[in-house]
């Protein structure tokens, strides 16, 4: 079956770093553009970052660019999100997502992705 499994979340102090991983199975990973989203309690799911099929193109939410770095290792079927200088407002459940399309109008919205992981909790304390 097609599956995305996030890991690497946890509790970290403000200013700290975490690296999230998303392990994909049941699909040809390199055929899929990938994205990271996050959702805090009471808020809508919001875009974090996206990466094209082979990693040649990346895209970030303006507010996060410079702190977060998306990458992928197609040989390992794994997507990563390096998060540095974490802030309390980064606290959320982080989801990875996949879709065959890399589109300017779809890469930054949840409806643009057809496959989702279960999420991993990131909590940043002040």
C-alpha positions in Angstrom: 0.0 0.0 0.0 1.0 3.6 -0.5 2.3 5.0 2.8 4.0 8.2 4.0 5.3 8.0 7.6 6.7 11.1 9.3 9.2 11.0 12.2 11.5 13.2 14.0 9.1 15.4 15.9 9.4 16.2 19.5 9.8 18.8 22.2 12.5 21.5 21.6 13.3 24.8 23.2 13.0 28.0 21.2 16.1 28.5 19.1 16.7 24.8 18.7 16.6 22.5 15.7 14.9 19.4 14.5 15.0 17.4 11.4 11.8 15.7 10.3 11.8 12.7 8.0 9.1 11.3 5.8 9.6 7.7 4.6 7.6 6.7 1.5 6.7 3.2 0.4 4.3 1.7 -2.1 5.1 4.3 -4.8 7.8 5.3 -7.2 9.2 8.1 -5.0 10.9 10.0 -7.7 7.7 10.4 -9.7 6.2 12.5 -6.9 6.7 16.1 -5.9 6.6 16.4 -2.1 5.5 18.9 0.3 5.4 19.7 4.0 2.4 21.2 5.8 1.7 22.0 9.4 -1.5 22.4 11.4 -1.8 24.0 14.8 -4.8 23.5 17.0 -7.7 25.6 15.9 -5.9 26.7 12.7 -6.1 25.6 9.1 -3.4 23.4 7.6 -0.7 25.7 6.2 2.0 25.3 3.6 5.6 24.9 4.8 7.7 23.8 1.8 7.7 21.8 -1.4 10.3 20.1 -3.5 10.1 18.8 -7.1 10.6 15.3 -8.3 14.4 15.2 -8.2 14.9 18.0 -5.8 15.9 20.6 -8.5 13.3 23.1 -7.4 12.2 24.0 -3.9 9.6 26.4 -2.6 9.0 27.8 0.9 6.4 29.8 2.7 7.8 33.4 2.8 7.8 33.5 6.6 9.9 30.3 6.9 12.5 30.8 4.2 15.9 31.0 5.8 15.0 28.8 8.8 13.7 25.7 7.1 15.3 23.6 4.4 13.5 20.9 2.5 15.5 18.1 0.8 14.9 14.6 -0.5 16.9 11.4 -1.0 15.3 9.4 -3.8 17.6 6.5 -3.2 16.2 6.2 0.3 12.6 7.1 -0.6 12.8 9.8 2.1 11.9 13.4 2.4 13.4 15.7 5.0 12.7 19.0 6.6 15.5 20.7 8.5 14.1 23.2 11.0 16.4 25.7 12.6 15.9 28.5 15.0 12.6 27.1 16.0 10.0 29.5 17.5 6.9 28.7 19.6 4.7 29.6 16.7 6.2 26.6 14.8 4.4 24.3 17.2 2.1 22.1 15.1 1.5 18.7 13.7 3.7 18.5 10.6 2.6 16.4 7.6 4.3 15.3 4.5 2.4 14.9 1.3 2.9 13.7 -2.2 1.5 14.3 -5.7 2.6 13.6 -9.2 2.1 17.2 -10.3 4.4 20.1 -9.6 2.2 23.0 -10.3 2.5 26.7 -9.5 -1.1 26.9 -8.3 -1.2 23.5 -6.5 2.2 23.1 -4.7 1.3 25.4 -1.8 -2.2 24.2 -1.0 -3.4 21.0 0.7 -5.8 20.2 -2.2 -2.8 20.0 -4.5 -1.6 16.8 -2.8 -3.2 13.4 -3.1 -1.2 11.3 -0.6 -0.7 12.3 3.1 1.2 11.0 6.1 -0.3 10.8 9.6 1.8 13.7 10.9 4.4 14.2 13.6 4.0 16.6 16.6 6.5 19.4 16.9 6.3 21.4 20.1 8.6 24.4 20.7 8.8 25.8 24.2 9.7 29.4 25.1 
